[in-house]
Amino acid sequence: MTLTGLWLIGEVAALGSFTAAAESLGYTQSAVSRQATSMEAAVGTPLFQREARGVSLTPAGSVLARHAAGILAGVEAAEDELAEDELAGLRDRLAGRITVGAFPTAAAVLVPRAVARLRTEHPGLVVVLKEGSSPTQLRRLRAGRIDVAVIGVGSGLQLCDLNGLRHDVLVKGDLCLAVPATHRFARRARVPVGELSTESWTVGVGAAGEPQFEAWPTLRNPQVAYTAREWPTRFGLVAAGLGICVMPELAAAAVPAGVAVVGVDDPGWLGRSTVAVTRTEPTAGASAAIHALHAEADGLRSVS
C-alpha cells in the first residue's frame, strides 16, 4: 500500500467518483484507475464498488478508509511540525564525501566541532578525518588524498610551502602553559616570561617534522623533568605536579581535571596561526568545511 493510494481511498469516500478524486488529487483518470487496481491487489480484496453513477467503497474499503484517515492526519501533522531549519536540512543538496586532515591539536577540539556542525548543516555530506603533522597534511593535499588540510604555521614550526594553494587563517593563536591546578600560576590569567626560569618542564617527543612542544621557546637552559610522546601522558604528569608544559592555546578546552591553563607575556615570541588549506578551486564540500571551521574557530576565540 502507498500513501497515494490511501489519499485516493479518502477522496473516493468523500467525493463518490474516480473522476472527482482525480481532479482533487491532480491526477489523470487513468492514473487514479491504476492506483485503485494497485491498492486492491495489495489488500487482496475489492475496495471499490463500480456503479453507473460513480464509485462507492466496499465494506473492506470502508475499513481501510477509517485507518487511512488516521494515517494521513499523522502525516499532515508531521509536516506541520517540522521546523524551518529541519526542512532546510532536508532540502540541502550538498552530498558526497570529503576528507579533512588536521594536525593533532586541531584534531582534538576545533575539527571535531566543525565536523559536528557539518553533519547538522549538510546531513548528506560524509566527512572523514585524518590526523597527522602539518607537513604530512600538505603532502596529502597535494597528492589529492584529502580535500582540506588544517595546519599550524609560525615561529618554531617547520616552514610550509603554500604556493599554488588557497589558505584561510582560522585562529591567530598562541602558546600557553598547562600547570597543576595547585600551582602558584594557576590563579593567574597570564605570567611574565621571566618567572618561568625556575620551573620544571614536561616536554614532548615525536617523529621528525612534528612540533615537539618543548619548554617555552624563548627560555634558555630549561629544567626538563620528563618527556612524553602523547598529550594525555603530558597532562597526567602536569596534574600530578611533576612539571608544567607548553601547549597550543587552541587546545585549552581539552585539558583534563587537575590542570589549569595560563597565558605568557613574552615580547620575544612572535606567535603561531592555525590555517585551513585547500586547492585553489575547492569543491563545494571543501568550501562548506572551511565555513564550518571558521564558525567554530570564532566560537573558540569568544570562549577564550
Secondary structure, 3 states (H helix, E strand, C coil): CCHHHHHHHHHHHHHCCHHHHHHHHCCCHHHHHHHHHHHHHHHCCCCEEEECCEEEECHHHHHHHHHHHHHHHHHHHHHHHCCHHHHHHHHCCCCEEEEEEECHHHHHCHHHHHHHHHHHHCCCEEEEEEECCHHHHHHHHHCCCCCEEEEEEECCCCCCCCCCEEEEEEECCCEEEEEECCCCCCCCCEEEHHHHCCCEEEEECCCCCCCCCCCCCCCCCCEEEEEECCHHHHHHHHHCCCCEEEEEHHHHHHCCCCEEEEEEECCCCCCEEEEEEEECCCCHHHHHHHHHHHHHHHHHHHHC
